[in-house]
Amino acid sequence: MEAVVPQEITAELTQILSNLVLGDNEIRANAEKAVNDRLARTPELYLLALAQFAIAADTEVMRSFSLVLLRRLLFRPAPSQPHHHPAQPRLSPYDHLSSQTLTTLERLLLHSLSHEPSPSVRKKSVDTICDVAKQGMVRGRPWHALQAQTFTMTQQGAGGAGLRESAYRVFAGCPNLVMDLQTDAVLQVFQKGLQDNESIEVRHAALLASVAYLTAAEPAQLAQSLSLMYPILETIHTLSQSLSSPAPASDPAKSNHAHLTEFLTALTPLCSTNPSLFAPHLPALLSFMPQLILPAVDCGPTPTVGRPFPTARSAEGSFVFPLPGEAPSSTPAEEEEGEGGDEEAEERAALRLAALEFMVSLGEAKPGMVRKVVGWVESCVRACLEGMGELEEDADLEVWLNEDPSSGSDNESNPALYEQSLDRLACALGGRSVLPPAFQYIPSMLVSYDWRQRHAGLMAIAAIGEGTGKVMQNELSKIVDLVTPMFKDAHPRVRFAACQCIGQLCTDLEEVIQEQYHAQLFPVLVSALEDQEPRVHSHAAAALINFCEGVERDTLLPYLDPIVERLLKLLNPEGDHAGVKRYVQEQAITTLAMVADASEATFAKHYPTIMPLLLSVLRNADGVEYQKLRIKAMECAGLIAIAVGKEVFRQDSNTLVELLIRIQKSPHDPSDTQLTHYLTATWAKMCQAMGEEFEPYLPVVMPQLLTTAGAKADISIYDESPETLEEKEGWEIIEMEGQTLGIRTSSLDDKCQAFETLVIYCSTLGSCFAPWLSQTLEITLPALKFYFHEGVREAAAMLVPMLLACGKQSGSLTPQMVSAIFHQVISCISTEHDSSFLSSLYKCFCDSLRLFGGPAALSPEYANGIMEATKRQLQAIADRRKSRSDRAGREGLSDEDGYDGVMGREEVAMMEEIEEYALQDMERMLEMFDANHPLLVAVSSVRDLGMWTEEDEGE
């Protein structure tokens, strides 16, 4: 292709790019500086040169690198200017290119797409072209030449599979290219790709394009495109029938298992976006999908009396071929298993999970649809149970026993993924659909000779508890009878699973299981605290936390002494301490804290034994390896102090305070990310335990607390859409007022905790908090409009009346403070869009008004202001309810499963319930002014606009 930039520019760019890929940091930094400098001075010339280099470079690496760099540079936001308005997006180099340059750039990219010989480089070309096409369309620049060329490429004959694949990948990356074309013509092109006989890669690319098209299509266009589902699903079916066949000639490096995994993964997003498309095809899918999600049947070796549990590889004591003296021979299957058995097994496992994900995703997206297909749910449940039982053999038991459970290595294993799928299935479909097929298998699994089956059965009960809880309650007696014997199982992993099962059920069926079955469950959990394996007795201690969270104090008391006695043995065992697992001590401290919290003052008898141990930990556990133990000890000490009360705790309060001050003043270890959080929480517990005696320590804690509470959100502004950005750990990407924002969530959580702590200090200390009243009020009122974190706003709304009470009790309240409070609260009520927080604002206003002296004490300005704000909110709620009602009439909300239309019945009912809370608080506020206030009629009228009554919700 003819050069579009001078030779000297090409030569210079070649050198710069060569330096960019070098390992020398200094050379690479200079090259980056050179790129930025050239782009700043002559962007058009160097971007064109980069596009030309992507065609002309000698090596695949440099052509690929050029395309990636071009894509990045074209849409990189320009540096912020001093006078740039934050609401306006920053322009990119693309925005500064002339129309002629853009045309030349597009011509170069089209040449790369149609002439690039390397498949891997051509994929980079597709990525860059899709970005240029999408960004151009956003800016009102359609790329008709690309549209024409890609359609021409799909018509390439034999030998043109690479071009056909690239064309469909362009359609997949930029579906808007075909949205304005005649639907029949588009479907014909996609169907041709899905049925491509020469290349499986073309079929895969066509599937990606079809899914993107169906996802982006408008309802009318979607209705005309239903026929596309037949070739899509036929492609999946054909591949599923060829799993035992050799790999396709177009890609012999990949087996059919790997290809089918890719196809199912590509199709699965459509299950979530347009599940109704699959409705007519579910029986056909059920004819072959169960075979994909279930393992291949392998009966294994036959047991004998001498070897009742033979393994597949052991031949000792059994007849084997060849007989002694014969030359060994191997079958092709055995040779294949020896050479590629592991790889094939991994591919089969990946396929099973991909097929299961497809089926579960459909069930999640449209439960009512799959419930009607007999066998769909049953197949999924059975596949999950089978997969959960495929743990590693006992050879890895020692590794598991010696592993720190906080490492979370089990969470990514295949059995864990099957467990998560079962959990999702139960939550989506409910107990009536999932419990019967699950308990068709679970009882026999729990009595299997194979420990892995027993383990899987217990973990399955734990997994389905949340989704099937309401129905499971009816069978809870039988389930408890099945699970409790497993605490004495011979295998430690089964005993661990029994602890997990009971702990999870205590969370999912809170109070029900504790109230009805504590007599059966407390003894087995307490005895498990003495299990010989640390991982088991640690997990039993963790399960006790879940149990104690929902148990009545009187129910716990008979078991308190044996629980504390065994936990103390775990925390401070007799004899040699060298073999003590630190995670066991950490768990024992955490459980002691929960038991103390649940047993309240009764825990005082154990206080003299436990508190010195905790103080010793805080005094001596300074090393990095003791970070977690230290924060657990802080938390436990604070909870025990609250449980036993001021009188019992007073003897150690000064010691604990001094230790906390020492920890607070010690140099902060950057790796200890949780210390500040737990330290703040423990100071709050100290305040609750000590009451007004905590006041002398406010100067120690308040300065840092006010700084954290008053901190502004750490925000970055992006010009890209949220979908194209990868969320970094500790950051959340959100869209607000047309802008894409990145918010550091850890700083928001710290701010929320600071406000919650201020609520505790102010409510506990009352008038003693007065010296800090003005500073606290100054940061609390703006926080009512801190839209980045609901917790901050809710805590601020709770804090305002408390600060008003503090000022009134101490005599430090000024007219300016009162005016600022009512002005800000009324302003927030007037502009609030969140019905949930609106309710909190009305409570805040009413509580503040009562403290201030009632409506008679309120100035006419603020009295009129709150009435005008209420009228505005009533109108807003009425408008939202009318809009939802109109939309329901247009789309037809389904009573069946609540997932039809833009907004399902359950979602509408939830929104109206939240609005109802706000309406109730409005009523209370209006009745404070006048029991017959005229606006009360308006509240009733708005309530009548609701779509679902309480009777409807009950049904």
WOVENUR-V364389 format. One line per field, one symbol per residue. phi: phi as a letter, one per 20 degrees, with the letter a starting at -180 (. if undefined). psi: psi as a letter, one per 40 degrees, with the letter a starting at -180 (. if undefined). burial: I if it has 24 or more other C-alpha atoms within 12 Angstrom, else O. A space follows every 50 residues. Layout:
phi=???
psi=???
burial=???
//
This chain:
phi=.ffdcgfffffffgffffffefefffffffffffffffffecffffffff ffffeegfdfgffffffffffffgdfffgfegdffffefffdggfeffgf fffffffffffffedffegfffffffgffffffffffgemcfdfffgfff ffffegegndfffffffffffffbffgdfeefgfffffffffffdfeecf fffffffgfffffffeffgffffedfffffffffffffffedfeefffff bffdefffffgfffffeggffeecfffegfdfgffffcfgfeeefffbfm fefcffcfcfdfeedfncfccffgneffccfgffffffecffffffffff fgffffgffffffffbggffffefofffffffffffffeeffffgeffff feeffffmfffdfggfffffffffffffdnffeefgffefdggfffdffe gffffffffffffegffdgfffgfdfffffffegfffdffeffffgffff ffgfffffdgmffffecffeeggffffffdgfegfffffffffffgfffd dfgfffgfdfffffgffffffcffnfefefeffffffffffgffffffel fffgfegfeegffffffffdeefgfdgffffffgffffffgffenffffg fdffffffffffffefgeegfefdggffffffgffffffemffegfegff dfgffffffefefecdddeefgfeeefefnccecdblndeddcfffffff ffffffffgfgffeelffeggdffffffefffffdefebffffffffffg fffffgfffemdfdgfffffffffffffffdfdefffggffffgffffff ffpngfeefgffffffffffgfffffffffffffffffffemfeefcmde mfceffffffffffffgfffffgffffffafdggffffffffffffedef fffff
psi=ihieiiddddddddddddddeiehdddddddddddddddddgdddddddd dddedeididddddddddddddddfhiiihidehhdehihiiddeeiidd dddddddddddddeehdhddddddddddddddddddddefgigddddddd dddeeiahefdddddddddddddgdededeihddddddddddddehedhd dddddddddddddddeiidddddeededddddddddddddeedeiiiidd geehiddddddddddddddddddgdddedeeddddededdddeiiihhda ihiiddgdgiideheheihiiiihdihiiiiddddddddfdddddddddd dddddddddddddddgdddddehhddddddddddddddefiiiededddd deihdedfdddeidddddddddddddddeiddddddddeddddddeeidh dddddddddddddedddeddddddeddddddddddeeeidhddddddddd ddddddddfhddddddfdddddddddddeeidhdddddddddddddddde iiddddddeddddddddddddgiiahedehhdddddddddddddddddeb ddeddeddddddddddddddgeideedddddddddddddddddeiddddd deddddddddddddeihhhdegeedddddddddddddddebeeedeeddd dddddddddeiihhhihieiiddeihhiheihhihhfeihihhhdddddd dddddddddddddddbdeeddeddddddedddeefgeehddddddddddd dddddddddeeehiddddddddddddddddehehdddddddddddddddd deeiddehiddddddddddddddddddddddddddddddddghhedeeei idhidddddddddddddddddddddddddhdfhdeddddddddeeidhid dddd.
burial=OOOIIOOOIIOOIIIIIIIIIOOOOOOOOOIIOOIOOIIOOOIIIIIIII IIIIIIIOOIOIIIIIIIIIIOIIIIOOOOOOOOOOOOIIOIIIIOIOOO IIIIIIIIIIIIIIOIIOIOIIIIIIIIIIIIIIIIOOOOOIIOOIIOII IOIIIIOOOIIIIIIIIIIIIIIIIIIIIOOOIOOIIOIIIIIIIIOIII IIIIIIIIIIIIIIIIIOOOIIOOIIIIIIIIIIIIIIIIOOIOOOOIOI OOOOIIIIIIIIIIIIIIIIIIIIIIIIIOIIOOIIOIIIIIIIIOOOOO OOOOOOOOOOOOOOOOOOOOOOOOOOOOOOOOOOOOOOOOOOOOOOIIII IIIIIIIIIIIIIIIIIIIIIOIOIIIIIIIIIIIIIIIIIOOOOOOOOI OOOOIOOOOOOOOIIIIIIIIIIIIIIIIIIIIIIOIIIOIIIOIIOOOI IIIIIIIIIIIIIIIIIIIIOIIOOIOOIIOIIIIIIIIOIIIIIIIIII IIIIIIIIIIOIIIIOIIOIIIIIIIIIIIIOIIIIIIIIIIIIIIIIII IIIOIIIOIIOIIIIIIIIIIIOOOOOOOOIIIIIIIIIIIIIIIIIIII IIIIOIIOOIIIIIIOIIIOIOOOOOIIIIIIIIIIIIIIIIIIIIOIIO OIIOOIIOIIOOIIOOOOOOOOOIIIIIIIIIIIIIIIIIIOIIIOIIOO IIOOIIOIIIIIIOOOIIIIOOOOOOOOOOOIIIOOOOOIIIIIIIIIII IIIIIIIIIIIIIIIIIIIIIIIIOIIIIIIIIIIIIIIIIIIIIIIIII IIIIIIIIOOOOIOOOIIIIIIIIIIIIIIIIOIIIIIIIIIIIIIIIII IIOOIOOIOOOIIOOIIOIIIIIIIIIIOIIOOIIOOIOOOOIOOOIIII IOIIIIIIIOIIIIIIIIIIIIIIIIOIIOOOOOIIOIIOOIIOIIIIOO OOOOO
//
